[in-house]
Amino acid sequence: MVNLWLNIPAADYEGHMGSPNVDQLSFLARTFKETLEHHDCDSVALLGCATGNGLEHVKRGFTRRVTAVDINPEYLEVLRQRYGNSVPGLEVVQDDLESCELEKQAYSLIFAGLVFEYLEPQALLQRIAKWLQVDGILVAVLQMPAEGASVTETPYTSIKSLNSIFNLIDPKQFKIIAADVGLIAIEEKFITRETGKSFYIGTYQKST
């Protein structure tokens, strides 16, 4: 079965995420920037990186390695064109987050912004725990559950296909699953944006 993300053009993805009634590109980029500023960012994995939104905030001298993972090759080609010469130690990985494997204990920081809504959280969290160094940090951004929640309507109709796999996660349940694999919540924030949607930003540390 073909992953639905492979059928969504880069222009549609960016157009949808940047639409005024969605406005999630700037939100995720800002959250990634704050994450880089507040945590050890020597080696970073950006999961579900799409076209590389936020990579402009990676700074030479602080970061030596960035692994960007996404399933859509078109997104990754856009990312290479935009950031291939500016992001230190950039590694681009085309793979499915449902099954991909990265180097064990290789990352001080992993950022996953709005990716858990489209896959099975427990399996990915188990692998994230393996990829992180001891005391490494995971920052996860989740859209908060709401009655009748679905992918927001925009002119980019290809995005509508994601409704069949879109599944909002209760942060309390996410926290329990994370703890089971040795990822302990050290900071949690809840943000309601101008669009009316609310988000959870959880910071988790890998225990020894």
N, C-alpha and C positions, 0 to 999 in steps of 0.2 A: 504494500500500500504506500503510495507516494505521500510524503510529508506535505501538508497543506502550505507550509511556509515556502516551499519551492515554487508555488504557483503565484506568488505575490511579487510583482516587479518592485525594484528599489524605489522608483518614482512614486508608486502607490503607497509604499510603506512610509516614506518620508512625508508625502503629502498628507496622509492620514494622521500620523503622529504630530505633525506640525499644524494641523487644522485648529482654528480658534476654540472649537468645542471639545478638543482633545488636549492639545497643548502639553504633550508629554516629552517632546524632544528636549526642550529647555529645562524642564523639571529633572529629567534623568541626567542630563549633562551637568547641571548644578550639583545634584546629589553625588555624582561621581567625583566632581571637583572637590567637594567638601570631604569626601572619603579619602582622597589622595592626600589632602592637607592634614588630616587628623590621625592617620595610621601609617605604619611602616609600609612604604610602597616600593621597596627594593625589587620585588618580583610580583607582578600583578597578572591575574587572569580575568578577562572581561568576557563573561558568558552571555551568549545571545547578543553579540556585539553589533549585529546588523551592519549598517554602513559606517560604523565607527564613531557614532555620536558620543562626545565627551573626551575622545582621545587627545584633543587639542590641549587638554589640561595636564597631560603627562609631562613632567619636567626632567630634562637632562640633569644629571648630578644627584638626583634622588632615586631614579628608577633605572635599572639596568636591563630589565626584561619585562615585556608585555606580551601575553598570549591572548589573542583575540579569537573567539570561537563562534562560528555560526554555521548553519546548514546550507544557506543559500549562497551559491557561488557568485551570483551577480552582486549581492551586497558586499561580499569580500573583495571583489574587484574594485568597486567604488572606494572601499576602505583603503586598499593598497595605493590607489591613485592619490587619495587625499593625504594619507599619513605615512606612506612607505618610507619617505625620506626624512621625516621629522620625529617619529616616535622611537625612542631608544630601545634597541633589542626587540623589535617587533617580530612576532611569530604569528602567522595567520593560519588557522586550523579550520578546514571545512569538515564538519562532522555534526552528527545528531547528538544533542545533549542527553537524549534518552540512553545513549550507549557509549558515548565517546570516553576515551581514557587519556588523561594527561599524566605528566610525570609525578610520581608520588613525593610528597613532602617538599615540593618545589616552590610553593608560593607563600609569600607573607601576607598577601591580600587577594581576595576573590570578590568580585562585584557581580551581582546577578539582579538586574533591574527588570522587573515585569517579565520574568521567564517561567517562574514556577506555575503560573496560571495555565500553561499550555503543556504540562507534562506531569509525570508522577513524582511528587516531591521527595518521597523517602529515598528512592533509588539515587536521585541526583545528590541529595544531601550526604548519603553514604560515601559517594565518590568524592565530593568536595572535601569531606573530612580526611580522606586519604591524600588529596592533593595539597592540603595546607601543611605548612610547617607547624611544629609545636608552638602554641601561642599565636598562630596565624589568625587572621580576621576574615570573616565572611560578612559582607553587607548585602542584605536582601531587601528589595523593594517589592511589596505586594499591594495589589489593589484590594481595598477592603470589601468584604461581602456586602451586597445591598440587594433588596428585593427587586427581582426582574432584571438583574444586571446582565449585560451583554456587551459585545463590542460596539462602541459608539458609532452611530450613523454618520458617515461622511460621503462626499461624492466618489470616493475610491471603493468601488463595489467589490473588487477582488478581496478586500479585507473581510467581507461578510462571511466568507467560507470558514473563518476561524471560530465562528460561534459554536460550531459542532465540537470543538476541543477546548473551548474557553471555560475554565473552572476556577472560580475564586476560592481562596483558601483562608480559613479562620486563622489569624495570627496565633491564637492560643494553641491550636492544634499543631501549627508549624513549629512553635517553640518546643512542644513536647517531642516531636519527631527529631528536631535538631539535637535536643539534649540526649536522646537515645543513641546518637552516633558520636557523642562527645563534643558537640558544638553548643556552648553555653551562652545564653543571652547576657550581654553586658550593657546594652543600651537599646531602648525602644522608643520610637517616636511615631506619633500619629498626626498626619497632616491632611487638612481639607483644603482643596484648591478652588480657584475661582470658577472652575467648570462644575463644581458641586461634588466631584468625586473625592473620596478619601483614600489615603494611602498609609501603609505601615512601612517604616524603615527600621529594620532590625539589624543590630550589630552583634555578631556571635564570635566567640573566641574558642579556638580548639584547645581543649584541655589536654594535660599531659597523659 
